[in-house]
Amino acid sequence: MHDEPVSKTKRKAEMHALQALGVRLLQLPASQLDKLALPDALLAALRDAQGISSHEARRRQLQYIGRLMRGLDAEPIRAALAEREGNSAAARARQQRLERWRTRLLADDAALTEFASQHAGADLQALRALIRNARQEIAHARPPRAQRELFRFLREALA
């Protein structure tokens, strides 16, 4: 049995999806574009598009970017973007792990001992101060500034 030809509608939908991926790539800073290991022609086209202000010229450049991407496997690019945007399963799991630690640390003093044993390099004095401030914040129903700082601390400590 032979492969059936791809319909024009399906080809156009794929092209529009690649153009949309190109738009997402355009929104990234240059440093993150370099980390994606894109082909030189695509990277040059993206850099050119970032400098275009005319609507019609930008639209044509996006079509060109989509055409360049037709020859590539777009899945690794989509996966890398999902990871950067926090949409991947690994990013969600990491986020949930951090939230669980924060909740446990705020609820129970024994969690601090467990955290210290698992993460020996963490600054325990700063962590204690953040926990104390966050607990006071919760008790007085203030905005969650210290809770956010605690979350940032945990994110850096577990990185």
C-alpha positions in Angstrom: 0.0 0.0 0.0 1.4 3.5 -0.9 1.2 6.7 1.1 -1.7 9.0 0.3 -0.8 12.5 -0.6 -1.1 15.1 2.1 -4.0 17.5 1.5 -3.5 21.1 0.9 -5.5 22.0 4.0 -3.2 19.8 6.1 -0.1 21.3 4.6 -1.4 24.8 5.3 -2.2 23.9 8.9 1.3 22.5 9.4 2.8 25.7 7.8 0.7 27.9 10.1 1.8 25.8 13.1 5.5 26.3 12.1 4.9 30.0 11.7 3.4 30.2 15.1 6.4 28.3 16.5 8.6 30.9 14.7 6.7 33.7 16.5 7.3 32.0 19.8 11.0 31.8 18.9 11.0 35.5 18.0 9.9 36.4 21.6 13.0 34.8 23.1 16.0 36.9 23.9 19.1 36.2 21.8 20.9 34.3 24.6 18.1 31.8 24.7 18.0 31.5 20.9 21.7 30.6 21.0 21.0 27.8 23.5 18.5 26.1 21.2 21.2 25.0 18.7 19.2 26.1 15.7 20.6 25.9 12.1 22.5 29.0 11.1 20.0 30.0 8.3 17.1 29.8 10.7 18.9 31.7 13.4 19.9 34.5 10.9 16.3 34.7 9.7 15.1 35.0 13.3 17.6 37.8 14.0 16.5 39.6 10.8 12.9 39.3 11.8 13.6 40.9 15.2 14.8 44.0 13.5 11.8 44.4 11.1 9.2 46.9 12.2 7.0 46.9 9.0 4.0 44.7 9.4 4.0 43.3 5.9 7.8 42.8 5.8 7.5 41.0 9.2 4.7 38.8 7.9 6.8 37.8 4.9 9.8 37.1 7.1 7.6 34.8 9.3 6.5 32.9 6.2 10.2 32.5 5.3 11.0 31.3 8.8 8.1 28.8 8.5 9.5 27.6 5.2 13.0 27.1 6.7 11.4 25.1 9.6 9.7 22.8 7.2 13.0 21.0 6.6 13.6 20.6 10.4 12.2 18.3 13.0 10.2 20.9 15.1 9.6 18.6 18.0 12.9 19.3 19.8 12.3 23.0 19.4 8.8 22.7 20.8 10.1 20.6 23.7 12.8 23.1 24.5 10.3 26.0 24.4 7.9 24.1 26.7 10.7 23.5 29.1 11.6 27.1 29.1 8.0 28.2 29.5 7.4 25.8 32.3 4.8 23.8 30.4 6.7 20.5 30.4 5.9 17.7 32.8 9.4 18.0 34.4 8.9 21.7 35.1 5.5 21.1 36.6 6.9 18.3 38.8 9.7 20.5 40.0 7.3 23.4 40.7 5.0 21.0 42.7 8.0 19.7 44.7 9.1 23.2 45.6 5.5 24.0 46.7 5.4 20.9 48.8 8.6 21.8 50.5 7.4 25.4 51.2 4.1 24.1 52.7 5.9 21.5 54.9 8.5 24.0 56.1 5.8 26.5 57.1 3.7 23.8 58.8 6.2 21.8 60.7 9.6 22.5 62.4 10.7 18.9 61.8 10.6 19.5 58.0 13.5 22.0 58.5 15.7 19.2 60.0 14.8 16.9 57.1 15.5 19.7 54.5 18.9 20.4 56.2 19.8 16.7 56.1 18.9 16.4 52.4 20.5 19.7 51.3 23.7 20.2 53.3 24.8 23.3 51.4 21.7 25.3 52.2 22.0 28.5 54.4 19.9 27.3 57.3 20.1 30.6 59.2 18.5 32.5 56.2 16.0 29.7 55.7 14.9 29.9 59.4 14.5 33.7 59.0 12.4 33.3 55.9 10.2 30.6 57.5 9.7 32.8 60.6 8.8 35.9 58.4 6.4 33.8 56.3 4.6 32.4 59.3 4.2 35.9 60.8 2.9 37.0 57.4 0.3 34.3 57.4 -0.7 35.0 61.0 -1.3 38.7 60.3 -2.9 38.1 56.9 -0.3 40.3 55.1 0.6 40.0 51.4 2.8 36.9 50.7 6.1 38.7 50.2 8.1 36.5 52.6 6.4 33.3 51.2 7.6 34.2 47.7 11.1 34.9 49.1 11.0 31.4 50.7 9.9 29.9 47.4 12.8 31.6 45.6 15.3 30.4 48.2 14.0 26.8 47.9 14.2 27.1 44.0 17.8 28.2 44.2 18.7 25.6 46.9 17.2 22.7 44.9 18.7 23.8 41.6 
